[in-house]
Amino acid sequence: MGVLTRTRDVVYGVYEWRLRKHLAGLPAPRHVGVILDGNRRWALEAGFADISDGYRAGGRKIAELLDWCAEARVELVTLFMLSSDNANRPREQLQPLLDVIADVVDQLAEPTNPWRIRIVGALDLLPADTAARFSAAETRTRDRDGVAVNIAVGYGGRQEIADAVRKLLHDRADQGGSLEELADELSADHITRHLYTSGQPDPDLVIRTSGEQRLSGFLLWQSVYSEFWFSEVHWPEFRRVDFLRALRDYANRHRRFGS
């Protein structure tokens, strides 16, 4: 380890300590959404021939993030790992990425980990064997009491809203009600109760890495009052100090809920 590296580590250590001290006693987000962006660009800039190496490096970062969230009293984390648009890629392009994601989810579901996994997305868009791996991981972790982790895979915000309306219509038909009655009483709460995230709080804070400043369809309905924080760092290089900076920025904001 060179002198510059050691000096940098010392500086970041002091900075991290100051951030944690500043955050003591300040409000923490209950639910954090993270768009894990920049894995491909990180791999290319690092000189890897296989961009899957970028996704593997990003996957290893997730367990660190969940530990940071537990320390910060965050109760729920939603990770955007694969969009519904990307799920439509040709099988030969999609399967390597799905294998990496499934491996990460299996690792998170290992018995030594405390995290409770929930899959949010359209699993019918994925190959049946991969979808079964995701569902099995969710089942294995159902009774855990650690940080709740939503894995957004095969996920699209518009698709989620469309699916919620479809479920609502089916439920009303099963109950023998008419469409006219539903139209008269329909409210936002009816749709919220049929989202993939039904029963969960909306995200207080949404983080996106790699410099892009857009949602890309992530939690469109749920993020109406969320705070946003954008980082220039590619996801595999995201550090605890970056996370703490996001929490500091969140804690210093005056949140407005439509007022």
N, C-alpha and C positions, 0 to 999 in steps of 0.2 A: 504494500500500500504506500503510495507516494505521499510527499508532504502536502501537496495540494488537496489530495483526497482526504487526508486526515483533517486538514484545516476546514475543509468544506463540511465534513461530518460534525466537527465541533460546533461550527456556526449554526448548522441546521438543528443540532441538539439544543443549543441555547434558545434558538428561535421557537422550537417546538415547546420547550418548557414555558416560555413566556406566553405562548398562545394558550396552553392548557391552564395556566394561572389566570389569564384574562377571562376564560370561559367559565371558571368556577362560579356557580350560582346563577349564571345567565340561562335564559330559556333555551332548551334544546328541541330540535324538531322531533316529533313523534314518528313521522314517516318520511323517509328519504328515498327519492327515486334517482337512479343513476343510469345515464346513457353511456355505455362503455365504448366510447368511440376512439378510433385511432390505432387499433390493433394491426390492420394491414399496413398503414403508413409507417408504423414503428418497425415492422418487420422489413419493409423495403429499405428504410433509412439505415437499419442496422446491418443490411447486407445479406439477409436470409434469402435463400432461393425458394423456400417453401413458406408462403404467407401463413400457413397453419401454425408455424412457430410463433407468430405474433398473437394468435388466439390462445395458444397454450400459455404464453407468458402472461397474457391478460387474465386467463383463468386462474393462474397461481396468485394473482393479486386479490382475487375476490375474498378468500379466507381472511387476508389481512384487513380488508375493508370491514368485514363483519365483526372482527375483533375490535376495530376502532369504534364501530357503531355501538357495540355493547358497552364499551367504556364510556361513551358519550350519552348513554341512556336512550338511544334510539331504539324504538320497539319494532319497527317494520322497515324493511328495505326492499325496493322493487328494482330489479336489474333487467335492463333492456338488452337482451342477448341475441335475438334474431327477429327481424320484422316479418310480417306476412308477405311483403313484397319479395324479400330474399328467399322465402320458403318456396317461391315459384321458380327458382333457378333450376337448370338441368341437374339431374341426379348426380352426375359426376362432379359437379361443382359444389353442390349442396352437402353431400354426404360427409366429406372430410370435416367441414365446419360443424355439422351436427354431431359427429363423433367426438369432437373436442368438447362441445357443450355438454353432451351426455356424460363424458368422463368427469367434467367439473362437477356436475350435479351429483353423480355417484359419490365423488369425494366429499362433497358437502353433507351427504346423507350417511356417511360412515358412523358407526355407533359411538365413536369417541367425540363426535361433534354435537353441540347443543341445538343447532339451528333447525327450525321448523319450515319445511319447504312447501310452497304452493305453486303450481304451474298455472300461469295466466296466459292464455293464448288459444288459438284454434289448432288443437292437436291433430284434427282430421286433415290438416294441410301437410302433415309430416309423414314419413314412412312409418308403417305400423309398428315395426320393431323398436324404432327410436321413441315413438310416442309411448310405448309400453315401458321403456326404461324410465322415462320421466314420471309416469304415473306411479310406478313402483317406488321411486325415490320419495315421492310425496306421501305415499302410504306408510313407508318406513319411519318417517319423521313426524307423523301426525300428532303424537302424544308428547313431543318435546316442549320444553318451556324456555328455550333460548330465543334469540332474535328471530322474528318471523321473516322469511325470505321469499318474495315472489320472483319466480323465474319467468320473465316475459319472453316466450319463444313461440314463433309463428304468430306474433302479436302485431296488430294494427289497431290504432285508435278508432278509425272509422268502422272497421270490421267489428270491433267490440260493441260499439253502439248499435250497429245493425243486428248483431246477435242478441243484444239485450232486448231490442224491440221485438225480434222474432220470438224470443222466449216469453215475453209479456203477452203477445198475441196467442201463443199456444196455451199458456196458462189460462187466459180468459176463455178460450174455446173449451178447454177441459172443464171449466167451472160452469159452462153453459151460458155465459154472458154474451152479449152482442157487441159488435164493433162500435155501434152508435153509443152504447153506454160507456164503453172504454174511452171513446173520443171525448165525451162530456166530462169525465173525471180524471183524465190523464194528467199527471204532474211529473216534474223532474224526479221526485222520489221513486215513482214507479220504475223509471228506467235505471236509477242508481241501484235499486235492489236486484236488478237482473244483470249487472255488469260482472265481468270476471272477478273483480275485487269486492264483490258484495260482502257487506258486513265489516269491511275494513275502513279505517279513516283515510281521507284524501291525503296526498303528499303535501307536507309543509314546505319541503325543499326539494328541488330537482337540480341535479348536477349533471353537466355534460362536459366531457373531456375533449381534447384535440382541437379546440378552437372554433368549432362550428357553433352557431348561435341560432338553433332552431330545434323544434321538438321532434320532427320526423315521425309524427303520428303517435308519440308516446304519451299515454294517459291523457288523451285530449279532453275527455269529460271531467276527469278527476282533478286536473291541474288548474282549474279555473281561478283559484285563489292561491296557487303555489308561488313561492319565491324561487327565482332561478339564479344559478351560479355557473358561470362558464370558465373552464380552465383551458389554457393553451397546451397543457401537457397531454401527450398521448396516454391512453389508459394504462398500458403496461408500466409506465414510469410515474404513475400517480402515487404521491407520497402521503404519509400521515400529516405533514405540515400543510399540504394542499387541502386535505380534508378538514383540518382544523381551521384553516383560513375560510373555508366555505361556512363552517359553523359560526365563526366569529362574525362574518358578514350577515348571516341570517339573524343572529342574536341582536345585532345593532340596527336592524330594520324595524320600521313601524308598520306592522301588517295591517292592511285594509281589506275588509271582506265586503267589497261592493259599495263601500261608503266613501 
